[in-house]
Amino acid sequence: MPRGKGPCRHGWGGPQAGFGNLPRFIEPVVLYLLKKFGQAHGYQLAGELPEHAIGETVIDRGALYRTLRQLEAAGYVSSDWDVSGAGPARRLYRLTPPGEEFLSHWANLIERMADSMTDFAEKVRELDAKGPEKGGKSE
């Protein structure tokens, strides 16, 4: 599919689709939701992701469960089988203390990135307004 047409792997469609590999920020959103709820099943997290996603991303369930497994392997999330209630056992995920610290690092990183992106967008707008600089090097 040509760039800029339809959905792409980071879930953005339309004119944004040609932006390449933009991060989906699944990790910080999952960590945030686990901190918010205290504990959650994967299907609950999947239902909340669209409301809390950073940007206009679409996160598929496969990516969510891969992320949960990676976060658990790193020690940021723990899980136990929930056998209460009717139906099959389900994993119940919780944020660990290292996960809380990792979420804090994510929040700091996102703040710095947001500042950098705002600065970049302002520079582009200034250049749009005044045109290219004369005498610059070209390759």
C-alpha positions as CSV (number, residue, x, y, z in Angstrom):
1,M,0.0,0.0,0.0
2,P,1.5,3.4,-0.9
3,R,2.5,5.7,1.9
4,G,-0.2,8.2,2.9
5,K,-3.0,6.0,1.9
6,G,-5.1,4.0,4.4
7,P,-4.0,2.5,7.7
8,C,-0.4,1.6,8.4
9,R,1.3,-0.5,11.1
10,H,1.3,2.2,13.7
11,G,-2.5,2.6,13.3
12,W,-2.7,6.0,11.7
13,G,-4.6,6.4,8.5
14,G,-5.0,9.3,6.1
15,P,-2.3,11.9,5.6
16,Q,-0.4,10.8,8.7
17,A,0.1,7.2,7.4
18,G,3.4,8.1,5.6
19,F,5.1,9.0,8.8
20,G,6.9,5.7,9.1
21,N,7.5,4.0,12.5
22,L,5.9,6.4,15.0
23,P,5.9,4.9,18.4
24,R,2.6,3.7,19.7
25,F,3.5,4.2,23.3
26,I,1.8,1.0,24.4
27,E,4.0,0.5,27.4
28,P,3.3,3.8,29.2
29,V,-0.4,3.5,28.6
30,V,-0.6,-0.1,30.0
31,L,1.5,0.9,33.0
32,Y,-0.7,3.9,33.6
33,L,-3.9,1.8,33.4
34,L,-2.5,-0.7,35.8
35,K,-1.6,2.0,38.2
36,K,-5.1,3.5,37.7
37,F,-7.0,0.3,38.3
38,G,-4.6,-1.4,40.7
39,Q,-5.1,-4.7,38.8
40,A,-6.8,-5.6,35.6
41,H,-7.5,-8.4,33.1
42,G,-6.2,-8.1,29.6
43,Y,-9.7,-7.6,28.1
44,Q,-10.3,-4.7,30.5
45,L,-7.0,-3.1,29.4
46,A,-7.9,-3.7,25.8
47,G,-11.2,-1.9,26.4
48,E,-9.5,1.1,28.0
49,L,-6.6,1.5,25.5
50,P,-8.5,3.6,22.9
51,E,-9.6,6.1,25.5
52,H,-6.1,6.5,26.9
53,A,-3.9,6.0,23.8
54,I,-1.4,8.7,23.1
55,G,-2.2,10.1,19.7
56,E,-4.5,8.6,17.2
57,T,-3.1,5.1,17.5
58,V,-5.0,1.9,17.2
59,I,-3.5,-0.9,19.4
60,D,-4.5,-4.4,18.5
61,R,-4.9,-7.0,21.2
62,G,-1.9,-9.0,20.0
63,A,0.4,-6.0,20.6
64,L,-1.2,-5.5,24.0
65,Y,-0.6,-9.1,25.1
66,R,3.0,-9.0,23.7
67,T,3.6,-5.8,25.7
68,L,2.2,-7.3,28.9
69,R,4.5,-10.4,28.5
70,Q,7.5,-8.1,27.9
71,L,6.7,-5.9,30.9
72,E,6.2,-9.0,33.1
73,A,9.5,-10.5,31.9
74,A,11.2,-7.2,32.8
75,G,9.7,-7.2,36.3
76,Y,7.5,-4.2,35.7
77,V,4.2,-6.1,35.8
78,S,3.2,-9.3,37.7
79,S,0.3,-11.5,37.0
80,D,-1.6,-14.4,38.6
81,W,-4.3,-16.6,37.3
82,D,-7.8,-15.5,38.4
83,V,-10.0,-18.5,38.7
84,S,-12.8,-16.8,40.5
85,G,-16.1,-16.5,38.7
86,A,-17.5,-18.5,35.8
87,G,-15.6,-19.3,32.7
88,P,-11.9,-20.1,32.1
89,A,-9.1,-18.8,34.3
90,R,-7.8,-15.3,33.2
91,R,-4.6,-13.5,34.0
92,L,-4.9,-10.6,36.4
93,Y,-2.1,-8.1,35.9
94,R,-0.6,-5.7,38.5
95,L,2.0,-3.0,38.5
96,T,5.2,-3.8,40.5
97,P,7.2,-1.1,42.4
98,P,9.8,-1.2,39.5
99,G,6.9,-0.7,37.1
100,E,5.8,2.4,39.0
101,E,9.3,3.8,38.6
102,F,9.4,2.8,34.9
103,L,6.1,4.7,34.5
104,S,7.6,7.7,36.1
105,H,10.5,7.5,33.6
106,W,8.1,7.2,30.7
107,A,6.2,10.3,31.9
108,N,9.5,12.3,32.1
109,L,10.5,11.1,28.6
110,I,7.1,12.0,27.1
111,E,7.3,15.4,28.6
112,R,10.7,16.0,27.1
113,M,9.6,14.7,23.8
114,A,6.5,16.9,23.8
115,D,8.6,19.9,24.5
116,S,11.0,18.9,21.7
117,M,8.2,18.3,19.2
118,T,6.6,21.6,20.0
119,D,9.9,23.4,19.4
120,F,10.4,21.5,16.1
121,A,6.8,22.4,15.0
122,E,7.4,26.0,15.8
123,K,10.6,26.0,13.8
124,V,8.8,24.5,10.8
125,R,6.0,27.1,11.1
126,E,8.6,29.9,11.2
127,L,10.3,28.5,8.1
128,D,7.0,28.2,6.4
129,A,6.3,31.9,7.2
130,K,9.7,33.3,6.0
131,G,10.8,30.7,3.4
132,P,14.2,28.9,3.1
133,E,17.4,30.5,4.2
134,K,19.6,31.8,1.4
135,G,23.2,30.6,1.2
136,G,22.6,27.4,3.1
137,K,24.6,24.3,2.1
138,S,23.1,21.8,-0.2
139,E,24.3,18.4,-1.0
